[in-house]
């Protein structure tokens, strides 16, 4: 009986990600479960016919299915591995005890169809989601032997921490507005908001994970754009130098932007994020428009969504409506001009990251799903004292 983990990086990529950078979730999970990690094949054309015909993720799923023995617990860090894995396991007699699959963006019709089939003909398991919007749409597609768990995403709060106080804008130097990442980013709206803004805006669109590089169009003089990935140390320095981190998103029903949000929270840097359908769980704070600051409109957003508790009274960031460049500009100006607000957001954001999203908490939660606690033994009625 073994724990086997399929992760979406090659051995070489894993080495880059772990060198002088934050702890990685799959490494922490493997350590907690004593699990065997199955990495993505380095080159699809070099690992057999399946990899050549169907790509590395299907090849990875097939390899994991062939290695599975009765009693194993399996983990897939995304539906691109997990969904084909369920279909492949259904064709084999050696069934695992359970399968745990992370879901990221499952609400495309063909993924829902595969989920419906796989969770009915495959082994029992757990679907882990980081977004309540995804959970609301996906739950009814699961088979009876599958459960759904909402688990907050993670950040290494020991690595993403600042060594000096939040910068205070001065007359000698323009404040830095930072945007990081590329997947589902709306940099056109940010560029419109930044035009003429008395600040330096840096868009670091290079990403170790994103599949698409976001374009930015024509840039004003105060905006710089880089499509090259940064080292983790360089990115941490940028978070530390920034007066505010902006996460402008197109309105998608998944948790796009979560990595940047959590890194900025952990660094104690104020965060402004688009109030999309799918990005609802990681920031507590009001919706800023061009006319008002509306706290009541975001009461259903924040970490309390995961626990069902009352909303936090602490603001950890600001929301803006999708595609609203004037509201975004207004929110940026609020943070840059009000040092007290900036400090409040940064300190509360750091506390929230440590309390809710630390990587150790995340790894422990997933390990518990792979190694569930045994059911309590209930003595037979005849053995109960009367």
HELIX and SHEET records of a PDB file:
HELIX    1   1 UNK A   11  UNK A   18  1                                   8    
HELIX    2   2 UNK A   25  UNK A   33  1                                   9    
HELIX    3   3 UNK A   44  UNK A   46  5                                   3    
HELIX    4   4 UNK A   49  UNK A   54  1                                   6    
HELIX    5   5 UNK A   56  UNK A   67  1                                  12    
HELIX    6   6 UNK A   79  UNK A   90  1                                  12    
HELIX    7   7 UNK A  109  UNK A  121  1                                  13    
HELIX    8   8 UNK A  132  UNK A  138  1                                   7    
HELIX    9   9 UNK A  139  UNK A  141  5                                   3    
HELIX   10  10 UNK A  187  UNK A  194  1                                   8    
HELIX   11  11 UNK A  232  UNK A  241  1                                  10    
HELIX   12  12 UNK A  258  UNK A  267  1                                  10    
HELIX   13  13 UNK A  296  UNK A  298  5                                   3    
HELIX   14  14 UNK A  304  UNK A  307  1                                   4    
HELIX   15  15 UNK A  325  UNK A  337  1                                  13    
HELIX   16  16 UNK A  339  UNK A  356  1                                  18    
HELIX   17  17 UNK A  359  UNK A  370  1                                  12    
HELIX   18  18 UNK A  381  UNK A  383  5                                   3    
SHEET    1   A 6 UNK A  36  UNK A  38  0                                        
SHEET    2   A 6 UNK A   3  UNK A   6  1                                        
SHEET    3   A 6 UNK A  73  UNK A  76  1                                        
SHEET    4   A 6 UNK A  98  UNK A 103  1                                        
SHEET    5   A 6 UNK A 125  UNK A 129  1                                        
SHEET    6   A 6 UNK A 146  UNK A 150  1                                        
SHEET    1   B 8 UNK A 223  UNK A 226  0                                        
SHEET    2   B 8 UNK A 199  UNK A 204  1                                        
SHEET    3   B 8 UNK A 175  UNK A 180  1                                        
SHEET    4   B 8 UNK A 244  UNK A 247  1                                        
SHEET    5   B 8 UNK A 271  UNK A 274  1                                        
SHEET    6   B 8 UNK A 318  UNK A 320  1                                        
SHEET    7   B 8 UNK A 287  UNK A 288  1                                        
SHEET    8   B 8 UNK A 293  UNK A 294 -1                                        
END                                                                             
